Amino acid sequence: MKKIIITGGYGFIGSNLVNYFLKKNFFVINIDKLSYSSNKYNLKISKKSNYVFIKSDIGNKKIIIKTLKKYKPSLIFNLAAETHVDRSIDGPEAFIKNNIQSTFNLLESLRFHNKNSKKKIKLIHISTDEVYGDIINNKLRADEKFQYQPSSPYAASKASSEHLVKAYVRTYNFPAIISNCSNNYGPNQNPEKLIPKIIFNILNNLPIPVYGKGNNSREWLHVKDHCRALEILSTKGKIGENYNIGSGNNLSNLNLIKTIIRLMKKNYKLNAKFIFVKDRPGHDLRYALNSKKIRTKLNWKPKINLIKGISETIDWYMQNQNYFKNLKGKSHLKRLGLKI
Ligand SMILES: NC(=O)c1ccc[n+]([C@@H]2O[C@H](COP(=O)([O-])OP(=O)(O)OC[C@H]3O[C@@H](n4cnc5c(N)ncnc54)[C@H](O)[C@@H]3O)[C@@H](O)[C@H]2O)c1
C-alpha cells in the first residue's frame, strides 16, 4: 500500500485530495493544524486502517521528523497554507509565518530525513496562479516561464515558498515538483471564499457583495480535476519543474454571481440580490494560465464542464448545510481585507 502525507488535509482542496487517495486505497497521513478554514465536516472517516490524522503545524520539525521516520511515506503533497487574500491584507504576518517560515521548516525536516534514509521522499508543493500577478492583456495567458509579479501578501508568500523549494532542488538535489493551479471550486470550501459565500448568502437571505465593478476575471477549475492533476504530477512530473494547472475557462466575478443566482432560482426557487461594495486593495483584474505543458507532456486535461460542475457544487452545499454549522467562527459574515 502506497503511503503518502497530505498537509492541510482538513481544508478545501486537502480534504478532497485525502478522499481522492483513500478511494484509491492509499495509506494517507493527514497533517493539519486545524486553523479557521479547516472543517471537521470535510472528512468523515470512520476509523479506517489506512488513514492517520496528526494535528500539527508543518513548521513543527520535531513532530514532522518523527512522523516521516515512523511512516516512511514515498510522497508528500504540501497544501498547508494561509489562503485568503483578504486576510493577507488585514494581517500579512500570519502569511509570512505559515507560508514561508513553516514551508522552510518542512523543507528542513524533509532534507534531514532524506539525508539519513535510502528512500527519498518526493515533495509536491501546491502553489497558485496568483504568483504571476495581474494578466491584464486579454490575449495573454501565463506559462511556467512567465515573470512572477505577486500583488497581494498572500501571492508574495506563495511565490517566496516556491523559491525556497526551487533552491532546495538546485542546492540539495531535493526531489520536488511545484504546481501552479487556478481558482478551484467544489465541495468543502470555507464561505469566506467567493462561491460558497454566494451560496451561503442566498440561503440566508443576505445580499451578495460584489467587489468593485465585478469585472475581475478568474479561471475556474473543479477541485476533482485538480486532484487528478496532482496525482499525475506525482507519478509523471519532472523533478525541479513547475506545472500550471488550469481549465482555460474564465468568468468575471459578476458573471459567476449571476450564474449561481440563476441556478439557485431554477433548481431551488431561491431568490437573491447582489450589491456593489468597495473594491479589494490591489485587486488583480485577471488571472489566466497557459496549461499546455501538463496537457501535452503529462496528458492531463480537465473533465468537468464548468456550468455542470457549479450546478453540482450548489447541490452539494444544499445537501450538506451542516457544513456551514461546523464552521469555526463567524468570519464569513464579515467584510475582510479593508484594514490598510
Ligand atoms: N483554493 C484555491 O482556489 C487554490 C488555488 C490554487 C492553489 N491553492 C493552494 O492550495 C492549497 C490549499 O488551499 P485551500 O483552498 O484548500 O486552503 P484552505 O484554507 O481551505 O485550507 C488550508 C488548510 O491548511 C491548514 N494549515 C494552514 N497552515 C498550516 C500549517 N502551517 N501547518 C499545518 N496546517 C496548516 C489549515 O488548517 C487548513 O485546513 C494552498 O496552498 C493554496 O495556496 C488554492
The ligand as an SDF file (V2000), in Angstrom:
LIG
                    3D

 44 48  0  0  0  0  0  0  0  0999 V2000
   -8.4280   27.3610   -3.2800 N   0  0  0  0  0  0  0  0  0  0  0  0
   -7.8990   27.6380   -4.4540 C   0  0  0  0  0  0  0  0  0  0  0  0
   -8.5920   28.0700   -5.3800 O   0  0  0  0  0  0  0  0  0  0  0  0
   -6.4130   27.4190   -4.6930 C   0  0  0  0  0  0  0  0  0  0  0  0
   -5.9050   27.5860   -5.9820 C   0  0  0  0  0  0  0  0  0  0  0  0
   -4.5400   27.3420   -6.2060 C   0  0  0  0  0  0  0  0  0  0  0  0
   -3.7190   26.9420   -5.1800 C   0  0  0  0  0  0  0  0  0  0  0  0
   -4.2340   26.8120   -3.9120 N   0  0  0  0  0  0  0  0  0  0  0  0
   -3.3240   26.3430   -2.8530 C   0  0  0  0  0  0  0  0  0  0  0  0
   -3.8120   25.0860   -2.4160 O   0  0  0  0  0  0  0  0  0  0  0  0
   -3.5580   24.9140   -1.0320 C   0  0  0  0  0  0  0  0  0  0  0  0
   -4.8540   24.5760   -0.2890 C   0  0  0  0  0  0  0  0  0  0  0  0
   -5.7850   25.6370   -0.4930 O   0  0  0  0  0  0  0  0  0  0  0  0
   -7.2560   25.5680    0.1280 P   0  0  0  0  0  0  0  0  0  0  0  0
   -8.0960   26.4820   -0.6540 O   0  0  0  0  0  0  0  0  0  0  0  0
   -7.6470   24.1550    0.2880 O   0  0  0  0  0  0  0  0  0  0  0  0
   -6.9890   26.2080    1.5600 O   0  0  0  0  0  0  0  0  0  0  0  0
   -7.8430   26.1510    2.9170 P   0  0  0  0  0  0  0  0  0  0  0  0
   -7.6270   27.4640    3.5660 O   0  0  0  0  0  0  0  0  0  0  0  0
   -9.2180   25.6890    2.6520 O   0  0  0  0  0  0  0  0  0  0  0  0
   -7.1140   25.0090    3.7460 O   0  0  0  0  0  0  0  0  0  0  0  0
   -5.8240   25.1550    4.2740 C   0  0  0  0  0  0  0  0  0  0  0  0
   -5.6290   24.0690    5.3210 C   0  0  0  0  0  0  0  0  0  0  0  0
   -4.2600   24.1160    5.7430 O   0  0  0  0  0  0  0  0  0  0  0  0
   -4.1920   24.1080    7.1580 C   0  0  0  0  0  0  0  0  0  0  0  0
   -2.9690   24.8460    7.5230 N   0  0  0  0  0  0  0  0  0  0  0  0
   -2.6800   26.1370    7.2710 C   0  0  0  0  0  0  0  0  0  0  0  0
   -1.4350   26.4420    7.6640 N   0  0  0  0  0  0  0  0  0  0  0  0
   -0.9290   25.3110    8.2180 C   0  0  0  0  0  0  0  0  0  0  0  0
    0.3150   24.9750    8.7980 C   0  0  0  0  0  0  0  0  0  0  0  0
    1.2970   25.8830    8.9050 N   0  0  0  0  0  0  0  0  0  0  0  0
    0.5100   23.7190    9.2480 N   0  0  0  0  0  0  0  0  0  0  0  0
   -0.4870   22.7860    9.1530 C   0  0  0  0  0  0  0  0  0  0  0  0
   -1.6840   23.0430    8.6030 N   0  0  0  0  0  0  0  0  0  0  0  0
   -1.9000   24.2890    8.1340 C   0  0  0  0  0  0  0  0  0  0  0  0
   -5.4670   24.7660    7.6260 C   0  0  0  0  0  0  0  0  0  0  0  0
   -5.8060   24.3890    8.9570 O   0  0  0  0  0  0  0  0  0  0  0  0
   -6.4670   24.2820    6.5880 C   0  0  0  0  0  0  0  0  0  0  0  0
   -7.0710   23.0700    6.9750 O   0  0  0  0  0  0  0  0  0  0  0  0
   -2.9090   26.2060   -0.5430 C   0  0  0  0  0  0  0  0  0  0  0  0
   -1.5190   26.0130   -0.5190 O   0  0  0  0  0  0  0  0  0  0  0  0
   -3.2870   27.2310   -1.6080 C   0  0  0  0  0  0  0  0  0  0  0  0
   -2.3230   28.2430   -1.7200 O   0  0  0  0  0  0  0  0  0  0  0  0
   -5.5620   27.0420   -3.6490 C   0  0  0  0  0  0  0  0  0  0  0  0
  1  2  1  0
  2  3  2  0
  2  4  1  0
  4  5  1  0
  4 44  2  0
  5  6  2  0
  6  7  1  0
  7  8  2  0
  8  9  1  0
  8 44  1  0
  9 10  1  0
  9 42  1  0
 10 11  1  0
 11 12  1  0
 11 40  1  0
 12 13  1  0
 13 14  1  0
 14 15  2  0
 14 16  1  0
 14 17  1  0
 17 18  1  0
 18 19  2  0
 18 20  1  0
 18 21  1  0
 21 22  1  0
 22 23  1  0
 23 24  1  0
 23 38  1  0
 24 25  1  0
 25 26  1  0
 25 36  1  0
 26 27  1  0
 26 35  1  0
 27 28  2  0
 28 29  1  0
 29 30  1  0
 29 35  2  0
 30 31  1  0
 30 32  2  0
 32 33  1  0
 33 34  2  0
 34 35  1  0
 36 37  1  0
 36 38  1  0
 38 39  1  0
 40 41  1  0
 40 42  1  0
 42 43  1  0
M  CHG  2   8   1  16  -1
M  END
$$$$
